[in-house]
Amino acid sequence: MHEHREATKNTSNTKERSAAGEYLTFVLGSEEYRLEILKVHEFCGYDAVTQIASTPDFIKGVLNLRGKIVPIVDLLAHQVPS
């Protein structure tokens, strides 16, 4: 998955059209990211997140999505070493 940082600020999730194609644009903190819309499988909401003991703070828990256990990760809190 490729993301592209943009200099402009956007305050909501949008689908944008450009010369190169369509993008899903979203903001984490003060940074804006774009994903090629064809790389996005779906948007889904969720109700209950089950917390897991002894996990890092950026792991918010797991949820059951159509019979599969999916981790919930706070990307804003997760700092990947560069």
CNS distance restraints for C-alpha pairs under 8 A (distance, minus, plus):
assign (resid   1 and name CA) (resid  35 and name CA) 7.52 0.50 0.50
assign (resid   1 and name CA) (resid  39 and name CA) 6.95 0.50 0.50
assign (resid   2 and name CA) (resid  35 and name CA) 6.44 0.50 0.50
assign (resid   2 and name CA) (resid  36 and name CA) 7.58 0.50 0.50
assign (resid   3 and name CA) (resid  33 and name CA) 6.02 0.50 0.50
assign (resid   3 and name CA) (resid  34 and name CA) 5.33 0.50 0.50
assign (resid   3 and name CA) (resid  35 and name CA) 5.19 0.50 0.50
assign (resid   3 and name CA) (resid  36 and name CA) 7.80 0.50 0.50
assign (resid   4 and name CA) (resid  33 and name CA) 5.54 0.50 0.50
assign (resid   4 and name CA) (resid  34 and name CA) 5.19 0.50 0.50
assign (resid   4 and name CA) (resid  35 and name CA) 7.02 0.50 0.50
assign (resid   5 and name CA) (resid  31 and name CA) 7.12 0.50 0.50
assign (resid   5 and name CA) (resid  32 and name CA) 5.71 0.50 0.50
assign (resid   5 and name CA) (resid  33 and name CA) 4.82 0.50 0.50
assign (resid   5 and name CA) (resid  34 and name CA) 6.61 0.50 0.50
assign (resid   6 and name CA) (resid  31 and name CA) 7.77 0.50 0.50
assign (resid   6 and name CA) (resid  32 and name CA) 5.84 0.50 0.50
assign (resid   6 and name CA) (resid  33 and name CA) 6.51 0.50 0.50
assign (resid   6 and name CA) (resid  34 and name CA) 7.71 0.50 0.50
assign (resid   7 and name CA) (resid  32 and name CA) 7.47 0.50 0.50
assign (resid   8 and name CA) (resid  32 and name CA) 7.29 0.50 0.50
assign (resid   9 and name CA) (resid  27 and name CA) 7.74 0.50 0.50
assign (resid   9 and name CA) (resid  30 and name CA) 7.55 0.50 0.50
assign (resid   9 and name CA) (resid  31 and name CA) 7.33 0.50 0.50
assign (resid   9 and name CA) (resid  32 and name CA) 6.23 0.50 0.50
assign (resid  10 and name CA) (resid  25 and name CA) 7.88 0.50 0.50
assign (resid  10 and name CA) (resid  26 and name CA) 7.16 0.50 0.50
assign (resid  10 and name CA) (resid  27 and name CA) 6.58 0.50 0.50
assign (resid  10 and name CA) (resid  32 and name CA) 6.78 0.50 0.50
assign (resid  11 and name CA) (resid  26 and name CA) 7.74 0.50 0.50
assign (resid  11 and name CA) (resid  27 and name CA) 6.68 0.50 0.50
assign (resid  12 and name CA) (resid  26 and name CA) 6.56 0.50 0.50
assign (resid  12 and name CA) (resid  27 and name CA) 7.27 0.50 0.50
assign (resid  13 and name CA) (resid  24 and name CA) 7.19 0.50 0.50
assign (resid  13 and name CA) (resid  25 and name CA) 5.81 0.50 0.50
assign (resid  13 and name CA) (resid  26 and name CA) 4.97 0.50 0.50
assign (resid  13 and name CA) (resid  27 and name CA) 7.54 0.50 0.50
assign (resid  14 and name CA) (resid  24 and name CA) 5.92 0.50 0.50
assign (resid  14 and name CA) (resid  25 and name CA) 5.41 0.50 0.50
assign (resid  14 and name CA) (resid  26 and name CA) 6.95 0.50 0.50
assign (resid  15 and name CA) (resid  22 and name CA) 6.79 0.50 0.50
assign (resid  15 and name CA) (resid  23 and name CA) 5.58 0.50 0.50
assign (resid  15 and name CA) (resid  24 and name CA) 4.61 0.50 0.50
assign (resid  15 and name CA) (resid  25 and name CA) 6.17 0.50 0.50
assign (resid  15 and name CA) (resid  37 and name CA) 7.70 0.50 0.50
assign (resid  16 and name CA) (resid  22 and name CA) 5.51 0.50 0.50
assign (resid  16 and name CA) (resid  23 and name CA) 5.16 0.50 0.50
assign (resid  16 and name CA) (resid  24 and name CA) 6.37 0.50 0.50
assign (resid  16 and name CA) (resid  25 and name CA) 6.99 0.50 0.50
assign (resid  17 and name CA) (resid  21 and name CA) 5.80 0.50 0.50
assign (resid  17 and name CA) (resid  22 and name CA) 4.38 0.50 0.50
assign (resid  17 and name CA) (resid  23 and name CA) 6.39 0.50 0.50
assign (resid  18 and name CA) (resid  22 and name CA) 6.09 0.50 0.50
assign (resid  18 and name CA) (resid  23 and name CA) 7.82 0.50 0.50
assign (resid  21 and name CA) (resid  36 and name CA) 7.46 0.50 0.50
assign (resid  22 and name CA) (resid  36 and name CA) 6.19 0.50 0.50
assign (resid  22 and name CA) (resid  37 and name CA) 5.55 0.50 0.50
assign (resid  22 and name CA) (resid  38 and name CA) 7.94 0.50 0.50
assign (resid  23 and name CA) (resid  34 and name CA) 5.83 0.50 0.50
assign (resid  23 and name CA) (resid  35 and name CA) 5.31 0.50 0.50
assign (resid  23 and name CA) (resid  36 and name CA) 4.54 0.50 0.50
assign (resid  23 and name CA) (resid  37 and name CA) 4.70 0.50 0.50
assign (resid  24 and name CA) (resid  34 and name CA) 5.49 0.50 0.50
assign (resid  24 and name CA) (resid  35 and name CA) 5.19 0.50 0.50
assign (resid  24 and name CA) (resid  36 and name CA) 6.36 0.50 0.50
assign (resid  24 and name CA) (resid  37 and name CA) 5.48 0.50 0.50
assign (resid  24 and name CA) (resid  40 and name CA) 7.93 0.50 0.50
assign (resid  25 and name CA) (resid  32 and name CA) 6.93 0.50 0.50
assign (resid  25 and name CA) (resid  33 and name CA) 5.63 0.50 0.50
assign (resid  25 and name CA) (resid  34 and name CA) 4.43 0.50 0.50
assign (resid  25 and name CA) (resid  35 and name CA) 6.58 0.50 0.50
assign (resid  26 and name CA) (resid  32 and name CA) 5.70 0.50 0.50
assign (resid  26 and name CA) (resid  33 and name CA) 5.46 0.50 0.50
assign (resid  26 and name CA) (resid  34 and name CA) 6.55 0.50 0.50
assign (resid  27 and name CA) (resid  31 and name CA) 5.61 0.50 0.50
assign (resid  27 and name CA) (resid  32 and name CA) 4.33 0.50 0.50
assign (resid  27 and name CA) (resid  33 and name CA) 6.14 0.50 0.50
assign (resid  28 and name CA) (resid  32 and name CA) 6.38 0.50 0.50
assign (resid  28 and name CA) (resid  33 and name CA) 7.73 0.50 0.50
assign (resid  28 and name CA) (resid  75 and name CA) 7.71 0.50 0.50
assign (resid  28 and name CA) (resid  76 and name CA) 6.04 0.50 0.50
assign (resid  29 and name CA) (resid  76 and name CA) 6.69 0.50 0.50
assign (resid  35 and name CA) (resid  39 and name CA) 6.92 0.50 0.50
assign (resid  35 and name CA) (resid  40 and name CA) 7.46 0.50 0.50
assign (resid  36 and name CA) (resid  40 and name CA) 7.18 0.50 0.50
assign (resid  46 and name CA) (resid  63 and name CA) 7.86 0.50 0.50
assign (resid  48 and name CA) (resid  63 and name CA) 6.74 0.50 0.50
assign (resid  49 and name CA) (resid  60 and name CA) 7.60 0.50 0.50
assign (resid  49 and name CA) (resid  61 and name CA) 5.74 0.50 0.50
assign (resid  49 and name CA) (resid  62 and name CA) 5.54 0.50 0.50
assign (resid  49 and name CA) (resid  63 and name CA) 5.14 0.50 0.50
assign (resid  49 and name CA) (resid  72 and name CA) 7.86 0.50 0.50
assign (resid  50 and name CA) (resid  61 and name CA) 5.21 0.50 0.50
assign (resid  50 and name CA) (resid  62 and name CA) 5.24 0.50 0.50
assign (resid  50 and name CA) (resid  63 and name CA) 6.12 0.50 0.50
assign (resid  51 and name CA) (resid  60 and name CA) 6.33 0.50 0.50
assign (resid  51 and name CA) (resid  61 and name CA) 4.16 0.50 0.50
assign (resid  51 and name CA) (resid  62 and name CA) 6.52 0.50 0.50
assign (resid  52 and name CA) (resid  60 and name CA) 7.87 0.50 0.50
assign (resid  52 and name CA) (resid  61 and name CA) 5.50 0.50 0.50
assign (resid  52 and name CA) (resid  62 and name CA) 7.43 0.50 0.50
assign (resid  55 and name CA) (resid  59 and name CA) 6.29 0.50 0.50
assign (resid  57 and name CA) (resid  77 and name CA) 7.69 0.50 0.50
assign (resid  58 and name CA) (resid  73 and name CA) 5.71 0.50 0.50
assign (resid  58 and name CA) (resid  74 and name CA) 4.97 0.50 0.50
assign (resid  58 and name CA) (resid  75 and name CA) 7.19 0.50 0.50
assign (resid  58 and name CA) (resid  77 and name CA) 5.40 0.50 0.50
assign (resid  58 and name CA) (resid  78 and name CA) 5.41 0.50 0.50
assign (resid  59 and name CA) (resid  71 and name CA) 7.20 0.50 0.50
assign (resid  59 and name CA) (resid  72 and name CA) 6.00 0.50 0.50
assign (resid  59 and name CA) (resid  73 and name CA) 4.73 0.50 0.50
assign (resid  59 and name CA) (resid  74 and name CA) 6.35 0.50 0.50
assign (resid  60 and name CA) (resid  71 and name CA) 7.69 0.50 0.50
assign (resid  60 and name CA) (resid  72 and name CA) 5.39 0.50 0.50
assign (resid  60 and name CA) (resid  73 and name CA) 5.82 0.50 0.50
assign (resid  60 and name CA) (resid  74 and name CA) 6.65 0.50 0.50
assign (resid  61 and name CA) (resid  71 and name CA) 5.94 0.50 0.50
assign (resid  61 and name CA) (resid  72 and name CA) 5.39 0.50 0.50
assign (resid  61 and name CA) (resid  73 and name CA) 7.57 0.50 0.50
assign (resid  62 and name CA) (resid  69 and name CA) 6.35 0.50 0.50
assign (resid  62 and name CA) (resid  70 and name CA) 5.37 0.50 0.50
assign (resid  62 and name CA) (resid  71 and name CA) 4.32 0.50 0.50
assign (resid  62 and name CA) (resid  72 and name CA) 5.47 0.50 0.50
assign (resid  63 and name CA) (resid  69 and name CA) 5.64 0.50 0.50
assign (resid  63 and name CA) (resid  70 and name CA) 5.39 0.50 0.50
assign (resid  63 and name CA) (resid  71 and name CA) 6.61 0.50 0.50
assign (resid  63 and name CA) (resid  72 and name CA) 7.34 0.50 0.50
assign (resid  64 and name CA) (resid  68 and name CA) 5.44 0.50 0.50
assign (resid  64 and name CA) (resid  69 and name CA) 4.73 0.50 0.50
assign (resid  64 and name CA) (resid  70 and name CA) 6.28 0.50 0.50
assign (resid  65 and name CA) (resid  69 and name CA) 6.31 0.50 0.50
assign (resid  65 and name CA) (resid  70 and name CA) 6.61 0.50 0.50
assign (resid  73 and name CA) (resid  78 and name CA) 7.76 0.50 0.50
assign (resid  74 and name CA) (resid  78 and name CA) 6.23 0.50 0.50
assign (resid  75 and name CA) (resid  79 and name CA) 7.75 0.50 0.50
